[in-house]
Amino acid sequence: MSDYSFAMLPGIEQEEMLWLQELTKSYSTDNKQRFLALYQSRRKDPQMILICCLIGLIGTAGIQRFVLNQIAMGILYLVTLGFCFVGTIIDAANHRKLTWEYNKKEALTSAALLGLS
């Protein structure tokens, strides 16, 4: 397994790939493969979050927050129609940042679940 194995993740950006390489630099090849398999199953694609935001503009607001496991914010968005659409528009503009924060937590959780941290 090379350090570029993370490049095959959908929608991955340079910052995320570098962070993952730094996180896993001390892992053995077997542990990197286990980490990648678990992280890949837990990771969210930024384009999916953007699509959820756009659905919130024409349909049910807050789907992106539910997908990111932010249940309280999802309920708040749902009840307030995405803060009268302003919050949904802001989320659409910041979908990469929201996804990156979620994926970072999931990477750390994946490492902890495998006993690698």
Phi and psi restraints in degrees (range 20) as a CNS / XPLOR table:
assign (resid 1 and name C) (resid 2 and name N)
       (resid 2 and name CA) (resid 2 and name C) 1.0 -94.6 20.0 2
assign (resid 2 and name N) (resid 2 and name CA)
       (resid 2 and name C) (resid 3 and name N) 1.0 170.4 20.0 2
assign (resid 2 and name C) (resid 3 and name N)
       (resid 3 and name CA) (resid 3 and name C) 1.0 -68.9 20.0 2
assign (resid 3 and name N) (resid 3 and name CA)
       (resid 3 and name C) (resid 4 and name N) 1.0 -14.1 20.0 2
assign (resid 3 and name C) (resid 4 and name N)
       (resid 4 and name CA) (resid 4 and name C) 1.0 -91.9 20.0 2
assign (resid 4 and name N) (resid 4 and name CA)
       (resid 4 and name C) (resid 5 and name N) 1.0 6.6 20.0 2
assign (resid 4 and name C) (resid 5 and name N)
       (resid 5 and name CA) (resid 5 and name C) 1.0 -63.8 20.0 2
assign (resid 5 and name N) (resid 5 and name CA)
       (resid 5 and name C) (resid 6 and name N) 1.0 -26.5 20.0 2
assign (resid 5 and name C) (resid 6 and name N)
       (resid 6 and name CA) (resid 6 and name C) 1.0 -71.0 20.0 2
assign (resid 6 and name N) (resid 6 and name CA)
       (resid 6 and name C) (resid 7 and name N) 1.0 -19.0 20.0 2
assign (resid 6 and name C) (resid 7 and name N)
       (resid 7 and name CA) (resid 7 and name C) 1.0 -65.7 20.0 2
assign (resid 7 and name N) (resid 7 and name CA)
       (resid 7 and name C) (resid 8 and name N) 1.0 -19.5 20.0 2
assign (resid 7 and name C) (resid 8 and name N)
       (resid 8 and name CA) (resid 8 and name C) 1.0 -81.6 20.0 2
assign (resid 8 and name N) (resid 8 and name CA)
       (resid 8 and name C) (resid 9 and name N) 1.0 -6.0 20.0 2
assign (resid 8 and name C) (resid 9 and name N)
       (resid 9 and name CA) (resid 9 and name C) 1.0 -69.5 20.0 2
assign (resid 9 and name N) (resid 9 and name CA)
       (resid 9 and name C) (resid 10 and name N) 1.0 136.2 20.0 2
assign (resid 9 and name C) (resid 10 and name N)
       (resid 10 and name CA) (resid 10 and name C) 1.0 -67.4 20.0 2
assign (resid 10 and name N) (resid 10 and name CA)
       (resid 10 and name C) (resid 11 and name N) 1.0 131.9 20.0 2
assign (resid 10 and name C) (resid 11 and name N)
       (resid 11 and name CA) (resid 11 and name C) 1.0 72.8 20.0 2
assign (resid 11 and name N) (resid 11 and name CA)
       (resid 11 and name C) (resid 12 and name N) 1.0 13.4 20.0 2
assign (resid 11 and name C) (resid 12 and name N)
       (resid 12 and name CA) (resid 12 and name C) 1.0 -71.7 20.0 2
assign (resid 12 and name N) (resid 12 and name CA)
       (resid 12 and name C) (resid 13 and name N) 1.0 142.0 20.0 2
assign (resid 12 and name C) (resid 13 and name N)
       (resid 13 and name CA) (resid 13 and name C) 1.0 -110.3 20.0 2
assign (resid 13 and name N) (resid 13 and name CA)
       (resid 13 and name C) (resid 14 and name N) 1.0 167.1 20.0 2
assign (resid 13 and name C) (resid 14 and name N)
       (resid 14 and name CA) (resid 14 and name C) 1.0 -57.0 20.0 2
assign (resid 14 and name N) (resid 14 and name CA)
       (resid 14 and name C) (resid 15 and name N) 1.0 -43.4 20.0 2
assign (resid 14 and name C) (resid 15 and name N)
       (resid 15 and name CA) (resid 15 and name C) 1.0 -60.5 20.0 2
assign (resid 15 and name N) (resid 15 and name CA)
       (resid 15 and name C) (resid 16 and name N) 1.0 -46.0 20.0 2
assign (resid 15 and name C) (resid 16 and name N)
       (resid 16 and name CA) (resid 16 and name C) 1.0 -64.8 20.0 2
assign (resid 16 and name N) (resid 16 and name CA)
       (resid 16 and name C) (resid 17 and name N) 1.0 -42.8 20.0 2
assign (resid 16 and name C) (resid 17 and name N)
       (resid 17 and name CA) (resid 17 and name C) 1.0 -63.9 20.0 2
assign (resid 17 and name N) (resid 17 and name CA)
       (resid 17 and name C) (resid 18 and name N) 1.0 -42.9 20.0 2
assign (resid 17 and name C) (resid 18 and name N)
       (resid 18 and name CA) (resid 18 and name C) 1.0 -64.0 20.0 2
assign (resid 18 and name N) (resid 18 and name CA)
       (resid 18 and name C) (resid 19 and name N) 1.0 -39.8 20.0 2
assign (resid 18 and name C) (resid 19 and name N)
       (resid 19 and name CA) (resid 19 and name C) 1.0 -65.1 20.0 2
assign (resid 19 and name N) (resid 19 and name CA)
       (resid 19 and name C) (resid 20 and name N) 1.0 -41.9 20.0 2
assign (resid 19 and name C) (resid 20 and name N)
       (resid 20 and name CA) (resid 20 and name C) 1.0 -65.8 20.0 2
assign (resid 20 and name N) (resid 20 and name CA)
       (resid 20 and name C) (resid 21 and name N) 1.0 -38.7 20.0 2
assign (resid 20 and name C) (resid 21 and name N)
       (resid 21 and name CA) (resid 21 and name C) 1.0 -63.9 20.0 2
assign (resid 21 and name N) (resid 21 and name CA)
       (resid 21 and name C) (resid 22 and name N) 1.0 -39.7 20.0 2
assign (resid 21 and name C) (resid 22 and name N)
       (resid 22 and name CA) (resid 22 and name C) 1.0 -67.4 20.0 2
assign (resid 22 and name N) (resid 22 and name CA)
       (resid 22 and name C) (resid 23 and name N) 1.0 -41.0 20.0 2
assign (resid 22 and name C) (resid 23 and name N)
       (resid 23 and name CA) (resid 23 and name C) 1.0 -63.4 20.0 2
assign (resid 23 and name N) (resid 23 and name CA)
       (resid 23 and name C) (resid 24 and name N) 1.0 -38.2 20.0 2
assign (resid 23 and name C) (resid 24 and name N)
       (resid 24 and name CA) (resid 24 and name C) 1.0 -102.1 20.0 2
assign (resid 24 and name N) (resid 24 and name CA)
       (resid 24 and name C) (resid 25 and name N) 1.0 10.1 20.0 2
assign (resid 24 and name C) (resid 25 and name N)
       (resid 25 and name CA) (resid 25 and name C) 1.0 -64.2 20.0 2
assign (resid 25 and name N) (resid 25 and name CA)
       (resid 25 and name C) (resid 26 and name N) 1.0 -26.8 20.0 2
assign (resid 25 and name C) (resid 26 and name N)
       (resid 26 and name CA) (resid 26 and name C) 1.0 -94.5 20.0 2
assign (resid 26 and name N) (resid 26 and name CA)
       (resid 26 and name C) (resid 27 and name N) 1.0 -0.1 20.0 2
assign (resid 26 and name C) (resid 27 and name N)
       (resid 27 and name CA) (resid 27 and name C) 1.0 -79.5 20.0 2
assign (resid 27 and name N) (resid 27 and name CA)
       (resid 27 and name C) (resid 28 and name N) 1.0 148.8 20.0 2
assign (resid 27 and name C) (resid 28 and name N)
       (resid 28 and name CA) (resid 28 and name C) 1.0 -73.9 20.0 2
assign (resid 28 and name N) (resid 28 and name CA)
       (resid 28 and name C) (resid 29 and name N) 1.0 167.8 20.0 2
assign (resid 28 and name C) (resid 29 and name N)
       (resid 29 and name CA) (resid 29 and name C) 1.0 -59.5 20.0 2
assign (resid 29 and name N) (resid 29 and name CA)
       (resid 29 and name C) (resid 30 and name N) 1.0 -41.1 20.0 2
assign (resid 29 and name C) (resid 30 and name N)
       (resid 30 and name CA) (resid 30 and name C) 1.0 -64.6 20.0 2
assign (resid 30 and name N) (resid 30 and name CA)
       (resid 30 and name C) (resid 31 and name N) 1.0 -43.1 20.0 2
assign (resid 30 and name C) (resid 31 and name N)
       (resid 31 and name CA) (resid 31 and name C) 1.0 -66.9 20.0 2
assign (resid 31 and name N) (resid 31 and name CA)
       (resid 31 and name C) (resid 32 and name N) 1.0 -36.2 20.0 2
assign (resid 31 and name C) (resid 32 and name N)
       (resid 32 and name CA) (resid 32 and name C) 1.0 -63.1 20.0 2
assign (resid 32 and name N) (resid 32 and name CA)
       (resid 32 and name C) (resid 33 and name N) 1.0 -40.0 20.0 2
assign (resid 32 and name C) (resid 33 and name N)
       (resid 33 and name CA) (resid 33 and name C) 1.0 -66.8 20.0 2
assign (resid 33 and name N) (resid 33 and name CA)
       (resid 33 and name C) (resid 34 and name N) 1.0 -42.0 20.0 2
assign (resid 33 and name C) (resid 34 and name N)
       (resid 34 and name CA) (resid 34 and name C) 1.0 -63.3 20.0 2
assign (resid 34 and name N) (resid 34 and name CA)
       (resid 34 and name C) (resid 35 and name N) 1.0 -43.5 20.0 2
assign (resid 34 and name C) (resid 35 and name N)
       (resid 35 and name CA) (resid 35 and name C) 1.0 -61.7 20.0 2
assign (resid 35 and name N) (resid 35 and name CA)
       (resid 35 and name C) (resid 36 and name N) 1.0 -46.7 20.0 2
assign (resid 35 and name C) (resid 36 and name N)
       (resid 36 and name CA) (resid 36 and name C) 1.0 -61.6 20.0 2
assign (resid 36 and name N) (resid 36 and name CA)
       (resid 36 and name C) (resid 37 and name N) 1.0 -41.8 20.0 2
assign (resid 36 and name C) (resid 37 and name N)
       (resid 37 and name CA) (resid 37 and name C) 1.0 -62.8 20.0 2
assign (resid 37 and name N) (resid 37 and name CA)
       (resid 37 and name C) (resid 38 and name N) 1.0 -44.2 20.0 2
assign (resid 37 and name C) (resid 38 and name N)
       (resid 38 and name CA) (resid 38 and name C) 1.0 -70.2 20.0 2
assign (resid 38 and name N) (resid 38 and name CA)
       (resid 38 and name C) (resid 39 and name N) 1.0 -44.9 20.0 2
assign (resid 38 and name C) (resid 39 and name N)
       (resid 39 and name CA) (resid 39 and name C) 1.0 -63.8 20.0 2
assign (resid 39 and name N) (resid 39 and name CA)
       (resid 39 and name C) (resid 40 and name N) 1.0 -40.0 20.0 2
assign (resid 39 and name C) (resid 40 and name N)
       (resid 40 and name CA) (resid 40 and name C) 1.0 -61.4 20.0 2
assign (resid 40 and name N) (resid 40 and name CA)
       (resid 40 and name C) (resid 41 and name N) 1.0 -35.4 20.0 2
assign (resid 40 and name C) (resid 41 and name N)
       (resid 41 and name CA) (resid 41 and name C) 1.0 -75.8 20.0 2
assign (resid 41 and name N) (resid 41 and name CA)
       (resid 41 and name C) (resid 42 and name N) 1.0 -22.1 20.0 2
assign (resid 41 and name C) (resid 42 and name N)
       (resid 42 and name CA) (resid 42 and name C) 1.0 -99.9 20.0 2
assign (resid 42 and name N) (resid 42 and name CA)
       (resid 42 and name C) (resid 43 and name N) 1.0 -17.6 20.0 2
assign (resid 42 and name C) (resid 43 and name N)
       (resid 43 and name CA) (resid 43 and name C) 1.0 -73.9 20.0 2
assign (resid 43 and name N) (resid 43 and name CA)
       (resid 43 and name C) (resid 44 and name N) 1.0 149.6 20.0 2
assign (resid 43 and name C) (resid 44 and name N)
       (resid 44 and name CA) (resid 44 and name C) 1.0 -109.9 20.0 2
assign (resid 44 and name N) (resid 44 and name CA)
       (resid 44 and name C) (resid 45 and name N) 1.0 143.7 20.0 2
assign (resid 44 and name C) (resid 45 and name N)
       (resid 45 and name CA) (resid 45 and name C) 1.0 -86.2 20.0 2
assign (resid 45 and name N) (resid 45 and name CA)
       (resid 45 and name C) (resid 46 and name N) 1.0 132.4 20.0 2
assign (resid 45 and name C) (resid 46 and name N)
       (resid 46 and name CA) (resid 46 and name C) 1.0 -57.6 20.0 2
assign (resid 46 and name N) (resid 46 and name CA)
       (resid 46 and name C) (resid 47 and name N) 1.0 -33.3 20.0 2
assign (resid 46 and name C) (resid 47 and name N)
       (resid 47 and name CA) (resid 47 and name C) 1.0 -67.0 20.0 2
assign (resid 47 and name N) (resid 47 and name CA)
       (resid 47 and name C) (resid 48 and name N) 1.0 -33.6 20.0 2
assign (resid 47 and name C) (resid 48 and name N)
       (resid 48 and name CA) (resid 48 and name C) 1.0 -65.3 20.0 2
assign (resid 48 and name N) (resid 48 and name CA)
       (resid 48 and name C) (resid 49 and name N) 1.0 -39.5 20.0 2
assign (resid 48 and name C) (resid 49 and name N)
       (resid 49 and name CA) (resid 49 and name C) 1.0 -65.8 20.0 2
assign (resid 49 and name N) (resid 49 and name CA)
       (resid 49 and name C) (resid 50 and name N) 1.0 -39.9 20.0 2
assign (resid 49 and name C) (resid 50 and name N)
       (resid 50 and name CA) (resid 50 and name C) 1.0 -62.5 20.0 2
assign (resid 50 and name N) (resid 50 and name CA)
       (resid 50 and name C) (resid 51 and name N) 1.0 -43.3 20.0 2
assign (resid 50 and name C) (resid 51 and name N)
       (resid 51 and name CA) (resid 51 and name C) 1.0 -61.9 20.0 2
assign (resid 51 and name N) (resid 51 and name CA)
       (resid 51 and name C) (resid 52 and name N) 1.0 -41.0 20.0 2
assign (resid 51 and name C) (resid 52 and name N)
       (resid 52 and name CA) (resid 52 and name C) 1.0 -62.7 20.0 2
assign (resid 52 and name N) (resid 52 and name CA)
       (resid 52 and name C) (resid 53 and name N) 1.0 -38.3 20.0 2
assign (resid 52 and name C) (resid 53 and name N)
       (resid 53 and name CA) (resid 53 and name C) 1.0 -63.2 20.0 2
assign (resid 53 and name N) (resid 53 and name CA)
       (resid 53 and name C) (resid 54 and name N) 1.0 -43.4 20.0 2
assign (resid 53 and name C) (resid 54 and name N)
       (resid 54 and name CA) (resid 54 and name C) 1.0 -67.8 20.0 2
assign (resid 54 and name N) (resid 54 and name CA)
       (resid 54 and name C) (resid 55 and name N) 1.0 -33.9 20.0 2
assign (resid 54 and name C) (resid 55 and name N)
       (resid 55 and name CA) (resid 55 and name C) 1.0 -63.1 20.0 2
assign (resid 55 and name N) (resid 55 and name CA)
       (resid 55 and name C) (resid 56 and name N) 1.0 -35.9 20.0 2
assign (resid 55 and name C) (resid 56 and name N)
       (resid 56 and name CA) (resid 56 and name C) 1.0 -64.3 20.0 2
assign (resid 56 and name N) (resid 56 and name CA)
       (resid 56 and name C) (resid 57 and name N) 1.0 -24.3 20.0 2
assign (resid 56 and name C) (resid 57 and name N)
       (resid 57 and name CA) (resid 57 and name C) 1.0 -77.9 20.0 2
assign (resid 57 and name N) (resid 57 and name CA)
       (resid 57 and name C) (resid 58 and name N) 1.0 -27.2 20.0 2
assign (resid 57 and name C) (resid 58 and name N)
       (resid 58 and name CA) (resid 58 and name C) 1.0 -114.2 20.0 2
assign (resid 58 and name N) (resid 58 and name CA)
       (resid 58 and name C) (resid 59 and name N) 1.0 -8.8 20.0 2
assign (resid 58 and name C) (resid 59 and name N)
       (resid 59 and name CA) (resid 59 and name C) 1.0 -139.7 20.0 2
assign (resid 59 and name N) (resid 59 and name CA)
       (resid 59 and name C) (resid 60 and name N) 1.0 -126.8 20.0 2
assign (resid 59 and name C) (resid 60 and name N)
       (resid 60 and name CA) (resid 60 and name C) 1.0 -78.0 20.0 2
assign (resid 60 and name N) (resid 60 and name CA)
       (resid 60 and name C) (resid 61 and name N) 1.0 120.2 20.0 2
assign (resid 60 and name C) (resid 61 and name N)
       (resid 61 and name CA) (resid 61 and name C) 1.0 -79.9 20.0 2
assign (resid 61 and name N) (resid 61 and name CA)
       (resid 61 and name C) (resid 62 and name N) 1.0 147.1 20.0 2
assign (resid 61 and name C) (resid 62 and name N)
       (resid 62 and name CA) (resid 62 and name C) 1.0 95.1 20.0 2
assign (resid 62 and name N) (resid 62 and name CA)
       (resid 62 and name C) (resid 63 and name N) 1.0 2.6 20.0 2
assign (resid 62 and name C) (resid 63 and name N)
       (resid 63 and name CA) (resid 63 and name C) 1.0 -59.0 20.0 2
assign (resid 63 and name N) (resid 63 and name CA)
       (resid 63 and name C) (resid 64 and name N) 1.0 -40.2 20.0 2
assign (resid 63 and name C) (resid 64 and name N)
       (resid 64 and name CA) (resid 64 and name C) 1.0 -60.1 20.0 2
assign (resid 64 and name N) (resid 64 and name CA)
       (resid 64 and name C) (resid 65 and name N) 1.0 -34.5 20.0 2
assign (resid 64 and name C) (resid 65 and name N)
       (resid 65 and name CA) (resid 65 and name C) 1.0 -72.8 20.0 2
assign (resid 65 and name N) (resid 65 and name CA)
       (resid 65 and name C) (resid 66 and name N) 1.0 -38.0 20.0 2
assign (resid 65 and name C) (resid 66 and name N)
       (resid 66 and name CA) (resid 66 and name C) 1.0 -64.4 20.0 2
assign (resid 66 and name N) (resid 66 and name CA)
       (resid 66 and name C) (resid 67 and name N) 1.0 -41.6 20.0 2
assign (resid 66 and name C) (resid 67 and name N)
       (resid 67 and name CA) (resid 67 and name C) 1.0 -63.0 20.0 2
assign (resid 67 and name N) (resid 67 and name CA)
       (resid 67 and name C) (resid 68 and name N) 1.0 -34.1 20.0 2
assign (resid 67 and name C) (resid 68 and name N)
       (resid 68 and name CA) (resid 68 and name C) 1.0 -86.9 20.0 2
assign (resid 68 and name N) (resid 68 and name CA)
       (resid 68 and name C) (resid 69 and name N) 1.0 14.4 20.0 2
assign (resid 68 and name C) (resid 69 and name N)
       (resid 69 and name CA) (resid 69 and name C) 1.0 60.8 20.0 2
assign (resid 69 and name N) (resid 69 and name CA)
       (resid 69 and name C) (resid 70 and name N) 1.0 28.9 20.0 2
assign (resid 69 and name C) (resid 70 and name N)
       (resid 70 and name CA) (resid 70 and name C) 1.0 -104.2 20.0 2
assign (resid 70 and name N) (resid 70 and name CA)
       (resid 70 and name C) (resid 71 and name N) 1.0 74.7 20.0 2
assign (resid 70 and name C) (resid 71 and name N)
       (resid 71 and name CA) (resid 71 and name C) 1.0 -63.1 20.0 2
assign (resid 71 and name N) (resid 71 and name CA)
       (resid 71 and name C) (resid 72 and name N) 1.0 -45.0 20.0 2
assign (resid 71 and name C) (resid 72 and name N)
       (resid 72 and name CA) (resid 72 and name C) 1.0 -61.8 20.0 2
assign (resid 72 and name N) (resid 72 and name CA)
       (resid 72 and name C) (resid 73 and name N) 1.0 -44.2 20.0 2
assign (resid 72 and name C) (resid 73 and name N)
       (resid 73 and name CA) (resid 73 and name C) 1.0 -66.1 20.0 2
assign (resid 73 and name N) (resid 73 and name CA)
       (resid 73 and name C) (resid 74 and name N) 1.0 -35.4 20.0 2
assign (resid 73 and name C) (resid 74 and name N)
       (resid 74 and name CA) (resid 74 and name C) 1.0 -62.5 20.0 2
assign (resid 74 and name N) (resid 74 and name CA)
       (resid 74 and name C) (resid 75 and name N) 1.0 -43.4 20.0 2
assign (resid 74 and name C) (resid 75 and name N)
       (resid 75 and name CA) (resid 75 and name C) 1.0 -64.4 20.0 2
assign (resid 75 and name N) (resid 75 and name CA)
       (resid 75 and name C) (resid 76 and name N) 1.0 -41.9 20.0 2
assign (resid 75 and name C) (resid 76 and name N)
       (resid 76 and name CA) (resid 76 and name C) 1.0 -61.9 20.0 2
assign (resid 76 and name N) (resid 76 and name CA)
       (resid 76 and name C) (resid 77 and name N) 1.0 -44.3 20.0 2
assign (resid 76 and name C) (resid 77 and name N)
       (resid 77 and name CA) (resid 77 and name C) 1.0 -62.6 20.0 2
assign (resid 77 and name N) (resid 77 and name CA)
       (resid 77 and name C) (resid 78 and name N) 1.0 -40.5 20.0 2
assign (resid 77 and name C) (resid 78 and name N)
       (resid 78 and name CA) (resid 78 and name C) 1.0 -63.8 20.0 2
assign (resid 78 and name N) (resid 78 and name CA)
       (resid 78 and name C) (resid 79 and name N) 1.0 -45.2 20.0 2
assign (resid 78 and name C) (resid 79 and name N)
       (resid 79 and name CA) (resid 79 and name C) 1.0 -71.2 20.0 2
assign (resid 79 and name N) (resid 79 and name CA)
       (resid 79 and name C) (resid 80 and name N) 1.0 -35.7 20.0 2
assign (resid 79 and name C) (resid 80 and name N)
       (resid 80 and name CA) (resid 80 and name C) 1.0 -99.7 20.0 2
assign (resid 80 and name N) (resid 80 and name CA)
       (resid 80 and name C) (resid 81 and name N) 1.0 14.1 20.0 2
assign (resid 80 and name C) (resid 81 and name N)
       (resid 81 and name CA) (resid 81 and name C) 1.0 54.9 20.0 2
assign (resid 81 and name N) (resid 81 and name CA)
       (resid 81 and name C) (resid 82 and name N) 1.0 46.7 20.0 2
assign (resid 81 and name C) (resid 82 and name N)
       (resid 82 and name CA) (resid 82 and name C) 1.0 66.3 20.0 2
assign (resid 82 and name N) (resid 82 and name CA)
       (resid 82 and name C) (resid 83 and name N) 1.0 43.0 20.0 2
assign (resid 82 and name C) (resid 83 and name N)
       (resid 83 and name CA) (resid 83 and name C) 1.0 51.6 20.0 2
assign (resid 83 and name N) (resid 83 and name CA)
       (resid 83 and name C) (resid 84 and name N) 1.0 52.1 20.0 2
assign (resid 83 and name C) (resid 84 and name N)
       (resid 84 and name CA) (resid 84 and name C) 1.0 55.2 20.0 2
assign (resid 84 and name N) (resid 84 and name CA)
       (resid 84 and name C) (resid 85 and name N) 1.0 43.0 20.0 2
assign (resid 84 and name C) (resid 85 and name N)
       (resid 85 and name CA) (resid 85 and name C) 1.0 73.0 20.0 2
assign (resid 85 and name N) (resid 85 and name CA)
       (resid 85 and name C) (resid 86 and name N) 1.0 -16.6 20.0 2
assign (resid 85 and name C) (resid 86 and name N)
       (resid 86 and name CA) (resid 86 and name C) 1.0 -66.2 20.0 2
assign (resid 86 and name N) (resid 86 and name CA)
       (resid 86 and name C) (resid 87 and name N) 1.0 -44.9 20.0 2
assign (resid 86 and name C) (resid 87 and name N)
       (resid 87 and name CA) (resid 87 and name C) 1.0 -63.9 20.0 2
assign (resid 87 and name N) (resid 87 and name CA)
       (resid 87 and name C) (resid 88 and name N) 1.0 -37.3 20.0 2
assign (resid 87 and name C) (resid 88 and name N)
       (resid 88 and name CA) (resid 88 and name C) 1.0 -66.8 20.0 2
assign (resid 88 and name N) (resid 88 and name CA)
       (resid 88 and name C) (resid 89 and name N) 1.0 -39.9 20.0 2
assign (resid 88 and name C) (resid 89 and name N)
       (resid 89 and name CA) (resid 89 and name C) 1.0 -65.5 20.0 2
assign (resid 89 and name N) (resid 89 and name CA)
       (resid 89 and name C) (resid 90 and name N) 1.0 -40.8 20.0 2
assign (resid 89 and name C) (resid 90 and name N)
       (resid 90 and name CA) (resid 90 and name C) 1.0 -64.5 20.0 2
assign (resid 90 and name N) (resid 90 and name CA)
       (resid 90 and name C) (resid 91 and name N) 1.0 -41.7 20.0 2
assign (resid 90 and name C) (resid 91 and name N)
       (resid 91 and name CA) (resid 91 and name C) 1.0 -62.5 20.0 2
assign (resid 91 and name N) (resid 91 and name CA)
       (resid 91 and name C) (resid 92 and name N) 1.0 -39.0 20.0 2
assign (resid 91 and name C) (resid 92 and name N)
       (resid 92 and name CA) (resid 92 and name C) 1.0 -63.7 20.0 2
assign (resid 92 and name N) (resid 92 and name CA)
       (resid 92 and name C) (resid 93 and name N) 1.0 -39.5 20.0 2
assign (resid 92 and name C) (resid 93 and name N)
       (resid 93 and name CA) (resid 93 and name C) 1.0 -69.0 20.0 2
assign (resid 93 and name N) (resid 93 and name CA)
       (resid 93 and name C) (resid 94 and name N) 1.0 -32.8 20.0 2
assign (resid 93 and name C) (resid 94 and name N)
       (resid 94 and name CA) (resid 94 and name C) 1.0 -104.8 20.0 2
assign (resid 94 and name N) (resid 94 and name CA)
       (resid 94 and name C) (resid 95 and name N) 1.0 25.0 20.0 2
assign (resid 94 and name C) (resid 95 and name N)
       (resid 95 and name CA) (resid 95 and name C) 1.0 -62.6 20.0 2
assign (resid 95 and name N) (resid 95 and name CA)
       (resid 95 and name C) (resid 96 and name N) 1.0 -33.6 20.0 2
assign (resid 95 and name C) (resid 96 and name N)
       (resid 96 and name CA) (resid 96 and name C) 1.0 -67.3 20.0 2
assign (resid 96 and name N) (resid 96 and name CA)
       (resid 96 and name C) (resid 97 and name N) 1.0 -42.1 20.0 2
assign (resid 96 and name C) (resid 97 and name N)
       (resid 97 and name CA) (resid 97 and name C) 1.0 -66.0 20.0 2
assign (resid 97 and name N) (resid 97 and name CA)
       (resid 97 and name C) (resid 98 and name N) 1.0 -44.1 20.0 2
assign (resid 97 and name C) (resid 98 and name N)
       (resid 98 and name CA) (resid 98 and name C) 1.0 -60.0 20.0 2
assign (resid 98 and name N) (resid 98 and name CA)
       (resid 98 and name C) (resid 99 and name N) 1.0 -43.9 20.0 2
assign (resid 98 and name C) (resid 99 and name N)
       (resid 99 and name CA) (resid 99 and name C) 1.0 -68.0 20.0 2
assign (resid 99 and name N) (resid 99 and name CA)
       (resid 99 and name C) (resid 100 and name N) 1.0 -40.5 20.0 2
assign (resid 99 and name C) (resid 100 and name N)
       (resid 100 and name CA) (resid 100 and name C) 1.0 -62.2 20.0 2
assign (resid 100 and name N) (resid 100 and name CA)
       (resid 100 and name C) (resid 101 and name N) 1.0 -44.1 20.0 2
assign (resid 100 and name C) (resid 101 and name N)
       (resid 101 and name CA) (resid 101 and name C) 1.0 -62.0 20.0 2
assign (resid 101 and name N) (resid 101 and name CA)
       (resid 101 and name C) (resid 102 and name N) 1.0 -42.6 20.0 2
assign (resid 101 and name C) (resid 102 and name N)
       (resid 102 and name CA) (resid 102 and name C) 1.0 -64.1 20.0 2
assign (resid 102 and name N) (resid 102 and name CA)
       (resid 102 and name C) (resid 103 and name N) 1.0 -47.4 20.0 2
assign (resid 102 and name C) (resid 103 and name N)
       (resid 103 and name CA) (resid 103 and name C) 1.0 -64.4 20.0 2
assign (resid 103 and name N) (resid 103 and name CA)
       (resid 103 and name C) (resid 104 and name N) 1.0 -34.1 20.0 2
assign (resid 103 and name C) (resid 104 and name N)
       (resid 104 and name CA) (resid 104 and name C) 1.0 -63.3 20.0 2
assign (resid 104 and name N) (resid 104 and name CA)
       (resid 104 and name C) (resid 105 and name N) 1.0 -44.6 20.0 2
assign (resid 104 and name C) (resid 105 and name N)
       (resid 105 and name CA) (resid 105 and name C) 1.0 -62.0 20.0 2
assign (resid 105 and name N) (resid 105 and name CA)
       (resid 105 and name C) (resid 106 and name N) 1.0 -41.9 20.0 2
assign (resid 105 and name C) (resid 106 and name N)
       (resid 106 and name CA) (resid 106 and name C) 1.0 -67.7 20.0 2
assign (resid 106 and name N) (resid 106 and name CA)
       (resid 106 and name C) (resid 107 and name N) 1.0 -33.0 20.0 2
assign (resid 106 and name C) (resid 107 and name N)
       (resid 107 and name CA) (resid 107 and name C) 1.0 -65.2 20.0 2
assign (resid 107 and name N) (resid 107 and name CA)
       (resid 107 and name C) (resid 108 and name N) 1.0 -44.4 20.0 2
assign (resid 107 and name C) (resid 108 and name N)
       (resid 108 and name CA) (resid 108 and name C) 1.0 -66.0 20.0 2
assign (resid 108 and name N) (resid 108 and name CA)
       (resid 108 and name C) (resid 109 and name N) 1.0 -39.1 20.0 2
assign (resid 108 and name C) (resid 109 and name N)
       (resid 109 and name CA) (resid 109 and name C) 1.0 -64.9 20.0 2
assign (resid 109 and name N) (resid 109 and name CA)
       (resid 109 and name C) (resid 110 and name N) 1.0 -41.3 20.0 2
assign (resid 109 and name C) (resid 110 and name N)
       (resid 110 and name CA) (resid 110 and name C) 1.0 -62.3 20.0 2
assign (resid 110 and name N) (resid 110 and name CA)
       (resid 110 and name C) (resid 111 and name N) 1.0 -43.6 20.0 2
assign (resid 110 and name C) (resid 111 and name N)
       (resid 111 and name CA) (resid 111 and name C) 1.0 -63.4 20.0 2
assign (resid 111 and name N) (resid 111 and name CA)
       (resid 111 and name C) (resid 112 and name N) 1.0 -40.0 20.0 2
assign (resid 111 and name C) (resid 112 and name N)
       (resid 112 and name CA) (resid 112 and name C) 1.0 -67.7 20.0 2
assign (resid 112 and name N) (resid 112 and name CA)
       (resid 112 and name C) (resid 113 and name N) 1.0 -40.3 20.0 2
assign (resid 112 and name C) (resid 113 and name N)
       (resid 113 and name CA) (resid 113 and name C) 1.0 -62.0 20.0 2
assign (resid 113 and name N) (resid 113 and name CA)
       (resid 113 and name C) (resid 114 and name N) 1.0 -33.6 20.0 2
assign (resid 113 and name C) (resid 114 and name N)
       (resid 114 and name CA) (resid 114 and name C) 1.0 -86.7 20.0 2
assign (resid 114 and name N) (resid 114 and name CA)
       (resid 114 and name C) (resid 115 and name N) 1.0 -2.7 20.0 2
assign (resid 114 and name C) (resid 115 and name N)
       (resid 115 and name CA) (resid 115 and name C) 1.0 72.5 20.0 2
assign (resid 115 and name N) (resid 115 and name CA)
       (resid 115 and name C) (resid 116 and name N) 1.0 29.8 20.0 2
assign (resid 115 and name C) (resid 116 and name N)
       (resid 116 and name CA) (resid 116 and name C) 1.0 -101.5 20.0 2
assign (resid 116 and name N) (resid 116 and name CA)
       (resid 116 and name C) (resid 117 and name N) 1.0 -8.7 20.0 2
